[in-house]
Amino acid sequence: MIQFNQIPVNFLVPGQYVEFDASQADGTTPTIPQRILLVGQMLATGIGAANVATLVSSADEVAQLAGRGSMLHHMARKLFAANSFTPVYVLAQADAGGATKAARQVTVGGSATANGELDLYVGDTRYALGVVTSATAASIATAIAAAITADPDRYVDAAVDGGTPARVNLTARHGGIDAGRVEVTHSRYDGERLPLGVTLTIAALVEGTVNPSIAAGLAGLGESWYPTIAMGYTDAANLTLLETDLADRFGPLRQIEGYAHIARSADQATLQALAAARNAPHESVIDCADVLTPPWAVAASVAALDAGEPDPGRPRQTLTLPGVMARVATGRRSRAVRNQLLAAGVSTLSIDASGTVRIERLTTTYRLNAQGLPDNSYFDTESLHLLANLRYTLRTRFANKYPRHKLGKDGSEGPNVMTPSTARAECIALYLSWLNLGWVEGGVAFEQFKQQLRAEIDSNDPNRLNLLLPPDLINQLRTVAGQIQFRR
């Protein structure tokens, strides 16, 4: 018996009436629609509203909303350089009350004994200054401060100290812990060197205090779905807020999964301690010790690449981070150290001979289960992406094909009737779709899926269909190990 959705059974006016039913029309297996959320600070010059997720289409637009040279502006510049197609939202934070700004001093010594060039790097921004013979330390310091101040996109503010020796005070543009973590160095590339007779001493960073809280911003997101997030903060309070929200979003009642990228430049012990304290399956902590680009901008670049990959199971390794600048080769992380970081839950970058920065491996910080025992269930980010997409396709398959069906026991007949056997067949067909997309294993794994798949009507609620699906997720080709057993 054919049942119609729009044509009434008691309609008596003669004519030819044809309706459309699209429930069987879409044979594709959709992936989660991507959106990226950038969480970072804005300057007072920004015209946007704080704690409100705002859709943007370019880094220039973010410069207007958050202020040119703000944390969010620089995050957007790196993001759009890597991915200009995925929708992007910014969640701006104003400086916290009582926050202090990070600062450091650059001391200039000596005087030039020959013409030369001084190449100062603040983050990944290069300031090339011509220095003439007999230029004094004071005049060079003044030139450094002037060059930085003239840059509307500068990471820091600069002012001559005015005392002796000649010093330039560099101050973060934002208050807080993370916003001021900007590296300062000189002579990055081959052929760059200080002018003869001139010395440059760069003091250690005096970190700022008090990051803004993201609590109000997260609360304002509501049920909006942001599958990929880049956050500029690494303090425990904000990470706990984010992890709690992501865990809730990942749960079976909300099902609006999100995955966050954060980054930090620190020594190995500090990074491993940071990851160990998190133990969260919904975030990556990226090691930025080998790059000059500020960590929060690196996090945005990685998020752009992660969101831009159309295949959730394909490893992100070797993807290039455009505009992210590497340190000089001396002192970079060894392969052994990067291996230890990965084992501890810290994601790593690789740098080739040309200085190109790439993703090496993205991993979650989750390493221990609730009993404190080792658990590699969520070791790699791709596992979370695959699970999210498997669930999304399962939901859309049943929602689109069976939106207004009745539920009967096996053997029930008639139009618009779902039975456990029908559901089981649909799940097997869905697995084949996953298999064709390369999301799950085939062969024996498929046979096990069919054997272990369960579909049953709930014993306490006859209107509820319960499903148990045991997919075997596809893995990633990370390592090729071979032995050449030669003969002579």
C-alpha positions in Angstrom: 0.0 0.0 0.0 1.4 3.4 -1.0 1.1 6.1 1.6 1.3 9.8 0.7 2.7 12.5 2.8 0.9 15.5 1.3 -2.0 14.2 -0.8 -5.0 13.5 1.5 -6.8 10.2 1.2 -10.2 12.0 1.2 -9.3 14.5 -1.5 -12.2 14.4 -4.1 -11.4 17.1 -6.7 -10.6 15.4 -10.0 -7.1 16.0 -11.4 -3.5 14.7 -11.5 -1.6 15.4 -8.2 2.0 14.3 -7.8 4.1 14.9 -4.7 7.8 14.5 -4.2 9.5 12.4 -1.5 13.2 12.9 -1.1 13.8 10.4 1.6 15.5 8.0 -0.8 17.2 10.5 -3.0 20.4 11.2 -1.3 22.8 8.2 -1.6 25.9 10.1 -0.4 27.6 9.7 2.9 28.1 13.3 4.2 30.9 14.6 6.4 30.4 17.0 9.2 30.1 20.6 7.8 33.2 22.4 9.0 33.5 25.7 10.8 36.4 27.1 12.7 36.3 29.1 15.9 39.2 31.4 16.9 39.3 32.3 20.6 41.7 35.1 21.4 42.1 38.7 22.5 41.1 42.0 21.0 42.5 45.4 21.4 40.6 48.5 22.6 40.7 49.7 19.0 38.5 46.8 17.8 34.9 47.6 17.0 33.6 44.1 17.6 31.7 42.8 20.6 33.5 40.7 23.1 32.3 37.1 23.9 30.1 37.0 20.8 31.0 34.5 18.0 31.2 36.6 14.8 31.5 35.3 11.3 34.4 36.8 9.4 35.7 36.4 5.8 39.2 37.8 5.9 42.1 38.8 8.2 41.4 42.4 7.4 37.9 42.1 8.7 39.3 40.6 11.9 41.7 43.6 12.1 38.6 45.9 12.2 36.7 43.8 14.7 39.6 42.9 17.1 42.1 45.6 16.3 45.0 45.6 13.9 47.9 43.7 15.5 45.8 42.0 18.1 46.1 38.4 19.0 43.0 37.5 17.0 44.2 39.5 14.0 47.5 37.5 13.9 45.6 34.2 14.4 43.4 35.1 11.5 46.3 36.0 9.2 47.8 32.6 9.7 44.5 30.8 9.4 43.4 32.4 6.1 46.9 31.9 4.7 46.4 28.1 5.2 42.6 27.8 4.5 40.4 30.5 2.9 37.4 28.3 2.2 36.1 27.1 5.6 33.7 29.4 7.4 35.5 31.2 10.3 34.1 32.7 13.5 36.0 34.8 16.1 35.3 34.8 19.8 37.0 38.0 21.0 38.1 38.5 24.6 39.0 41.8 26.2 42.0 42.0 28.5 41.1 40.9 32.0 40.9 43.5 34.7 44.1 43.6 36.7 46.1 41.9 34.0 49.7 42.8 33.5 51.6 42.8 30.2 54.6 40.7 29.3 57.8 42.7 28.8 61.4 42.3 27.9 64.4 44.5 27.1 66.8 44.6 24.2 70.1 46.2 25.1 72.3 47.7 22.4 76.0 47.9 23.0 79.0 49.3 21.2 79.0 51.5 18.1 79.2 50.6 14.4 82.7 50.4 13.0 81.4 49.7 9.4 78.2 50.0 7.5 75.9 47.1 8.0 72.4 45.8 8.6 70.7 44.8 11.8 68.0 42.2 11.4 65.7 42.0 14.4 62.9 39.4 14.6 59.9 40.0 16.8 58.0 36.8 16.4 58.1 36.1 12.7 58.3 39.8 11.8 61.6 41.0 10.5 62.8 44.5 11.1 65.8 45.3 8.8 67.7 48.4 9.9 70.5 50.0 8.0 73.4 51.0 10.3 76.1 53.4 9.2 79.7 53.7 10.4 80.0 55.3 13.9 76.3 54.9 14.7 76.0 54.8 18.4 74.1 52.3 20.6 71.6 55.1 21.5 70.8 55.9 17.9 70.4 52.2 17.0 68.1 51.7 19.9 66.0 54.7 18.8 65.9 53.2 15.2 64.7 49.8 16.5 61.9 51.4 18.6 60.8 53.6 15.7 60.7 50.7 13.2 58.6 48.6 15.5 56.2 51.5 16.4 55.7 52.3 12.7 54.5 48.7 12.0 50.7 48.7 12.4 50.7 44.9 12.6 53.4 44.7 15.3 53.3 42.0 18.0 54.6 44.4 20.7 54.9 48.0 21.5 58.4 49.5 21.7 60.0 52.5 23.5 63.5 53.6 24.2 64.4 53.2 27.8 66.4 56.5 28.0 69.0 55.3 30.4 72.4 53.8 30.1 73.2 51.4 28.5 70.9 52.0 25.5 67.8 49.8 25.8 64.5 49.2 24.0 61.6 48.2 26.2 59.3 45.8 24.4 55.8 45.4 25.9 53.0 43.0 24.8 50.0 44.7 23.2 47.7 42.6 25.5 47.6 41.9 29.2 47.7 38.3 30.1 49.9 35.2 30.3 49.8 33.9 26.7 49.4 37.0 24.6 52.9 38.2 25.5 54.7 35.0 24.6 56.4 36.4 21.6 60.0 35.4 20.7 62.7 38.1 20.0 65.9 37.2 18.2 68.2 38.5 15.5 70.1 37.3 12.4 67.7 34.5 11.5 68.9 33.7 8.0 72.3 32.9 6.5 74.2 36.1 5.7 72.5 38.1 8.4 74.8 39.3 11.1 75.1 42.2 13.5 77.0 45.2 12.2 80.7 45.2 13.2 81.1 46.7 16.6 77.5 46.4 17.6 76.2 44.0 20.2 72.6 43.1 21.0 71.5 41.5 24.3 67.9 40.2 24.5 66.7 39.7 28.0 64.5 36.9 29.2 60.7 37.5 29.0 58.9 38.7 32.0 55.6 37.1 31.5 52.3 38.9 31.9 49.6 37.8 34.3 45.8 37.0 34.2 44.3 35.7 31.0 40.8 36.7 30.2 38.2 34.0 31.1 36.4 32.3 28.2 33.5 31.3 30.4 31.1 34.0 29.1 32.1 33.3 25.5 31.6 29.6 25.8 28.2 30.1 27.4 27.2 32.4 24.5 27.9 29.7 21.9 24.8 27.8 22.9 24.1 24.9 20.5 26.0 26.4 17.6 28.4 23.8 16.2 32.1 24.5 15.9 33.9 21.3 14.9 37.4 23.0 14.9 38.6 25.4 17.5 41.9 27.3 17.9 42.4 28.9 21.4 45.1 31.3 22.3 45.2 30.4 26.0 47.0 27.6 27.8 46.2 28.5 31.5 44.6 25.7 33.5 41.4 27.6 34.2 40.6 28.3 30.6 41.6 24.8 29.5 39.4 23.3 32.1 36.4 25.4 30.9 37.1 24.4 27.3 37.6 20.7 28.0 34.4 20.6 30.1 32.4 22.2 27.3 33.9 20.0 24.6 33.2 16.8 26.6 29.6 17.9 27.0 29.3 18.7 23.3 30.8 15.3 22.4 28.2 13.5 24.5 25.2 11.6 23.1 22.6 14.2 24.0 24.2 17.3 22.3 26.3 15.6 19.5 27.9 18.9 18.4 31.5 17.7 18.6 34.4 20.1 18.7 38.1 19.6 18.6 40.5 22.3 19.9 44.1 23.2 19.1 46.3 25.1 21.5 50.1 25.6 21.4 52.9 26.4 23.6 56.6 27.2 23.3 58.4 25.8 26.3 61.0 23.2 27.4 60.2 19.5 27.2 59.4 19.0 30.8 57.0 21.9 30.9 55.1 20.7 27.8 54.9 17.1 29.1 53.6 18.4 32.4 51.0 20.5 30.6 49.8 17.5 28.6 49.7 15.2 31.6 47.6 17.7 33.6 45.0 17.8 30.7 44.5 14.1 29.7 41.8 15.3 27.4 40.6 13.5 24.2 39.3 16.7 22.5 42.4 18.8 22.2 45.9 18.9 20.9 48.8 20.7 22.6 51.3 21.7 19.9 55.0 22.0 20.6 56.2 25.4 19.2 59.7 25.5 20.6 61.3 25.3 17.2 59.3 28.2 15.6 59.4 32.0 16.0 55.7 32.5 15.1 53.8 33.0 18.4 52.1 29.8 19.6 48.6 31.1 19.3 49.1 31.9 15.7 50.5 28.5 15.1 47.4 26.9 16.7 45.3 28.9 14.2 47.3 27.6 11.3 47.1 24.0 12.4 43.4 24.4 13.0 43.0 25.7 9.5 44.8 22.7 8.0 42.9 20.3 10.2 39.5 21.7 9.2 40.5 21.9 5.6 41.2 18.2 5.2 38.1 16.6 3.6 38.9 13.1 4.8 38.6 12.7 8.5 40.8 9.6 8.7 43.6 10.9 6.6 46.7 11.8 8.7 47.6 15.5 8.8 51.3 14.8 8.8 53.5 16.7 6.2 50.9 19.5 5.7 52.7 22.8 5.4 52.0 25.7 7.8 52.2 28.8 5.5 53.9 31.8 7.0 55.0 30.0 10.2 58.7 30.8 10.6 61.2 28.3 12.0 64.1 29.1 14.3 67.6 28.6 13.1 68.6 24.9 12.8 70.9 25.0 15.8 69.2 23.6 18.9 66.0 22.3 17.3 64.2 19.3 18.9 65.8 16.0 18.1 63.8 13.1 16.8 64.2 11.3 20.1 62.8 14.3 22.0 59.9 14.6 19.6 59.1 10.9 20.1 59.0 11.5 23.9 56.7 14.4 23.5 54.3 12.4 21.3 54.3 9.6 23.8 53.4 12.1 26.5 50.5 13.6 24.5 52.2 16.6 22.9 51.7 17.2 19.1 54.8 17.9 17.1 56.0 19.9 14.1 58.8 19.1 11.7 61.1 21.4 9.9 63.0 20.5 6.7 66.3 21.8 5.4 64.6 24.8 3.7 63.0 25.9 7.0 59.5 24.9 5.9 57.3 24.0 8.9 55.0 21.1 8.7 52.7 19.1 10.9 54.5 16.0 12.0 51.8 14.3 14.1 48.6 15.5 15.8 47.8 13.7 19.0 45.4 14.3 21.8 46.5 14.7 25.4 44.5 11.6 26.5 46.7 8.8 27.8 45.1 7.4 30.9 41.6 6.0 31.6 39.4 6.7 34.6 41.4 4.1 36.6 44.7 5.8 35.8 45.8 3.0 33.5 47.3 3.5 30.0 44.7 3.9 27.3 45.5 4.6 23.6 41.8 4.7 22.5 42.0 8.4 21.6 45.8 8.7 20.8 45.4 10.4 17.5 43.1 13.3 16.5 42.0 11.3 13.4 40.2 8.8 15.7 38.1 11.6 17.1 37.3 13.0 13.6 36.4 9.5 12.4 34.1 8.8 15.3 32.4 12.1 14.9 31.7 11.5 11.3 30.5 7.9 11.8 28.0 9.2 14.3 27.0 12.1 12.0 26.3 9.8 9.0 24.4 7.3 11.2 22.2 10.1 12.5 21.6 11.6 9.0 20.9 8.3 7.4 18.1 7.4 9.8 16.8 11.0 10.1 16.5 11.4 6.3 15.3 8.0 5.3 13.0 7.2 8.3 11.8 10.5 9.7 8.2 9.4 10.4 8.2 5.7 10.6 6.4 3.3 12.9 8.4 0.7 14.9 7.4 -2.9 14.8 8.9 -6.3 15.7 10.5 -8.4 13.0 7.8 -9.8 10.8 5.7 -6.6 10.9 4.6 -5.4 7.5 3.0 -2.4 5.8 4.2 1.0 4.7 6.5 3.2 6.8 7.3 0.4 9.3 10.8 0.1 10.8 11.8 -3.3 12.3 15.1 -4.4 13.9 15.9 -6.4 10.8 15.4 -3.3 8.6 17.6 -1.3 10.9 20.3 -4.0 10.8 20.3 -4.0 7.0 20.6 -0.2 7.0 23.6 -0.3 9.3 25.3 -2.9 7.2 24.7 -0.8 4.1 26.1 2.2 6.0 29.2 0.3 6.9 29.8 -0.5 3.3 29.6 3.3 2.6 32.1 3.9 5.3 34.3 1.2 3.8 34.1 2.8 0.4 35.2 6.1 1.9 38.2 4.5 3.7 36.9 5.2 7.2 36.7 1.6 8.4 38.5 -1.7 8.0 37.2 -4.3 5.5 37.6 -8.1 5.2 37.5 -9.8 8.6 36.6 -6.6 10.3 33.4 -6.3 8.1 32.4 -9.9 9.0 32.9 -9.2 12.7 30.8 -6.0 12.3 27.9 -8.0 10.9 28.2 -10.7 13.6 28.4 -8.2 16.5 25.9 -5.7 15.1 22.7 -5.6 17.2 19.4 -3.9 16.6 16.5 -4.4 19.1 13.5 -2.7 20.4 14.0 -1.5 24.0 12.4 -3.8 26.5 11.1 -0.9 28.6 10.1 1.5 25.8 8.4 -0.1 22.7 8.9 3.2 20.8 12.7 3.1 21.1 15.1 1.2 18.8 18.5 0.4 20.3 21.5 -0.1 18.1 25.0 -1.5 18.8 27.5 -0.8 16.1 31.1 -2.2 16.4 33.1 -0.5 13.6 36.8 -1.1 13.3 38.3 2.4 12.5 40.8 2.7 9.7 44.4 3.5 10.9 47.0 5.9 9.5 50.2 5.0 7.8 52.7 6.6 10.2 55.8 4.5 9.9 57.3 2.1 7.4 59.9 -0.3 8.9 61.9 -2.4 6.6 64.9 -4.6 6.8 67.3 -5.1 3.8 68.8 -8.5 4.3 71.6 -8.4 1.8 73.8 -11.1 0.3 77.4 -11.0 -0.9 
